[in-house]
Amino acid sequence: MNCSRRLAFGIVVATLAMTSASMAQTYPVRPITMVVPYAPAGATDILARILAKEMGQVLGQSVVVVNRAGAGSIIGIQSVARAEPDGYTILMASVPLVINPSLYKELPYAQTDLVPISIVSNTPSILVINKDVAARNLTELLALMKASPGKLNYASFGIGSGAHLAAMQFEHLTGVKLVHVPYRGGGPAATAVMGGEVQLTFSGIPNVLGGIQGGQLRSIAIATEKRYGGLPDVPTFRELGVDYVQGTWFGLLAPKGTPEPIVRRIHDVSRQVLQLPEVRKAMETQGAEIVGGTPAEFAKVIAEDTKFWSTILANMPKMSQ
């Protein structure tokens, strides 16, 4: 490269750097869309709305949660992967982001079409049943399942969702056989159990907490190392003799090509908001453990979980639809 070309290249690089920095300083100048790839009232939606409200206050522009449910979160994820990489469309994703590549031969997006921003929180799985199911505890429920194989239905929020995989792991560990009934989100799945359309679900706490507190759902066991402080009377699966620990993370991502200063700005604001006492209380009340990790930490989780679930699913029976 001759001197004139090197000079021209240097000018272009410097100009792009200044433009990117300038964008970050003025960003945002209009409302931001936070896409939730599930129906309203599920765990992802609830946590997204808690976060979005306070992020909007800090940023000086509204962060509007938009639900784009369907196809096991694929529709919502695809909409963000194809969005303009300008920081005005972001995604609140969950575990299907790392599971879908192992479930589907073809996807309309790739993981590399998205840039990690931060893991927001983790929430454990809890097994709940409709109040009219003739079981008061895990022992009685397992006996009922084994006496009527393939007769009890469980709700999930789609093929490959955390609820679906949690149930499959439970079947594998206990030898029971359940019938999968997918819904468009954690909220509709929980409502179906409360209404008696299906008998049970493995869910994140935010989806089912209201039903537990209202008496429509009976909590059987929680898939944590130790009991959850918000539901201290609910035993862990391990206490009951089933070596089962399972949970779900929730995290923010942006379209590939979003300027790094804007990604950093969103990360910094989300992390700042997660430290607010009212946000911590609201999320912890929903059973969510706050994380607030860096983009690099989130990228590592995505890579490791994608590999993990690829191995697990390769050794599991073919998923029922």
N, C-alpha and C positions, 0 to 999 in steps of 0.2 A: 504494500500500500504506500503510494507516494505521499509527500507532505500535504499536498492540497486535499487529498482524499482523507487523510487522517484528521486534518483540521475540520473538514466538513462533517465527518463522523462524530468527532468530539462535540461539535456544535449541536448536532441532532440529539446526542445523548444528554447533553446539558439541558437542552430545551425540554426534552421529555421529562427529565427529573424535576425541573422547575414547574412544569405544567402539573405533574403529579402532586408535588408538594402544595401547589396553589389550590388544587382540587380538594385536598385534605383539609386545608385551612378554611375553605368556604363551605365544605360539606357539613350538613346537608342544607340544600336550599328549597327542598320540597319534601312532602311526606314520603316515608319509606314503607314498602310493603314487606311484611314478614309472612311468608307462605307456610301454612301448616298442612301437610299432605294427608289430613284426616278430617272427619266430620267434627263439628263443634262438640264441646263438653267432654272430650277425652283428655287424657293426661297431657299429651303434647300441646293441645289447645289451651288447657288451663294454665300450664306453666308459661306458654308463649305470651298469653295475655297479661300475666303478672309482670313479666319482664318488659314487654312492649310498652306498657303504660309508663313505667318509670324511665325507660330509655328515651321516650319521647320528651319527657320533662327535661332531661339533661341535654339532649341534642337540640331542643328548641323547635323540633318538627315532629308531627305525629308519626308513630310507628303503628301502622294499621295491619292487624292480623287478618289474613284472608285464607279461608279453608278451601283447599282443592283436593278433595278426597277421591279415592278410586284406585283400583288395580294394585292393591297392596302398597300404596304410597307412591307408585310410579308416576302417576299423573302430576302430582304436586312437585315431586323432585324434578321431573322433566321440565316443568314450567320455569323453574329457577335456573336449571342448567342452560336453558336456551334464552334466558333473559339478558338484557343489556348489562354488561359488567361495569356498572357505574356506581354501585353501592346502594341503589334504590330498590333492589329486590334481593331479599335474603331468605334463607330457609331455616326453619326449626325442624331438624331431622331427628330420627331415632334409629333403633337397631336395624330395621329393614334396609337402611342404606348399605349395610355391610353384608346383609343376608341375600338380597335380591340377585347379586351377581352369581350366586351358587344355585339359585332357584330357576332362573330364566336363561335359556340359551342366548336370547337376544334382548337387549334393553335399548330404549331410545335415547340413552345417555350413558356416559361412563363416569365412574367415580372421579376421574381426573378432570371432568367438566365442572367440578366444584372445588372451591378453596375453603379449607377449614378455618373457622374463626375462633371458636371456643366451645368446650363442653360446658353446658350450663349446670346440669345436675344429674344425679342418679336416683332411681327409685326402685325399691325391691318389688318382686311379684308376691301377690297374696292370693290364696285360693278362697273364693267365696261361693256360696250356694244360695239358691232361692230359699226363703224361710220355710217353705212348705215341703222341702225335701226331707225324707224320713231318715235324717242322720244328724247327730249332734256334735260329732267329732270326727277326726280323720279315720279312726279305727272303724267306726260305723259306716262312714262313707266308702271306704275301701271294700268293706263287706258287701255293701249295696252294689258297687261297681262290678265286683267279681261274680255276684249272684245273677246279674243281668248284663252280660257283656254286650257292648254295642247298643245299649238302650239309653244311656244317659248322654245328653248333648252338652257341649260346651261352646260358649261364644268366644270369638276372637275378633280382632279388627283387621282381618285379611290373611290370605295365604302368606306365610313367612313373617308375620307380625310377631312381636315379643310374646303375646298371649298364645299364639299358635305353637310356637317353638317350646314355650314353657309347658304346655299340655303334652306335647310329644315327648319331652324329656321325662315328664311325670309318668306317662304310659310306659316308657322304656324302663324306668326304675322300679315300677310297682307291678308291671305285668297286666295292667288293666287295659280295656279297650273302650274308648269314648268316640262319640260322633262329633265331628267338627262342623260348626255353623258360623261362617264368616259374616261380619257386618262391616259397615263403612267407617267405623271409628270406635275408639274405646268407650265413648259416651253411649252410642247406640247399643253396643255389646252389653254394657252394664245395665242399661234400661231393659234389654231383652231378658236378662236374668231376673231382675227385680219384678218384671211382669209375668214371669213363668213361661216365656216362650222357649227358653232353654233352662237347664238346671244349674249350671255353674260356669265360672270363668276363672282363668288365671290372669290377674290384672295388676297394673300399677295402682298404688293406693289412691291417687287423685280421682281415678275413674269411679271408685266404689265406696269411698269414704262416706259420702252422704247416705248411700243405701245402708251401710253398716250402722251408722248413727241413727238412721230412721227406722231400723228394724226390718227393712225389706230383704236384707242380705244377712246371712250368717257367715262370719269369718271362721275358717277352719284352721289354717296354718299360714305362716309367712316364710318366704324363702330367704332368710337372712342368717348371718352367723349368730346374732343374738336378737332378743326381742326388740321390736320397734317401740320407742318411748310413747308415741302417739296412740298406740293400741297395745298397752302392756299386758292385757289379758289374752292376747292371741299368741299361742305357742309357735316356735319355729318347727319346721319339718324335722330338723335334726333331733329336737327334743322328743319327737314322736317316732323316731326310729327310721326316718327316710333321709338319706344323705343328699339333700337337695337345696342348693343355694343358687338363686337366679335373680337377675335384675335387668334394668333398662337404663341406658343413658340418653340424654337429650342434648343436642348441640346445634350451634349456629354455623351456617356455611353461606358462601357467596358464589356467584358464577365465576368460572375461570377467567382470568384477565382483569378482575377487579383490582385497581391500583393498590399496591401494598400499604401506602399511607392510609387509605380508606379502610382497608381490612383491619389495620392496627387501631384506627379510630373506633370502629365498631366494637372491636375486642375490648379496648380500654373502657369504653362507656358501659358495655355489658358487665364487665368485671366490677366497675364502680357501683353499678346499680345492685349487683348481687351482694354487696356489703351493707346496703341500707337495712336497718333493723326491720322496717315494715316488709321489705321484700323477703328477707330471711325468714321472718315469722310466717308470711303467707305461703312460702314454698315448703317450709318444714311442716306446717299444718297439713299440707297436702301429701306428706310423706316423702318429700324430695330432699336428698342430701345435696347441698350446694357444692359445686366444684370450681367453675371459673378458670379453667386451664388455658394455656397458651395455644396458639395455632399449631405449633410444632408438637405439643403434647397430644392435641386432638388428632393430628395427622397420624401419629404413632398408634393411637387407639384404633383408628379406622383400619390401618394396615394390619395390625395384630388381630383384630376381631374378624376381618374379612378372611384371613387365613384360618382362624380358629373355626368359624362356622362352615367354611368350605370342607374342612376335615370332618366335623361333626355330621354334616348333612350327607356326606359321601358314605357314611357308615350307618345311616338311619334308613328305615324303610321308606319307599316312595311316599311323598306327602299326599294325603287325601285332599280332594278339592272341597 
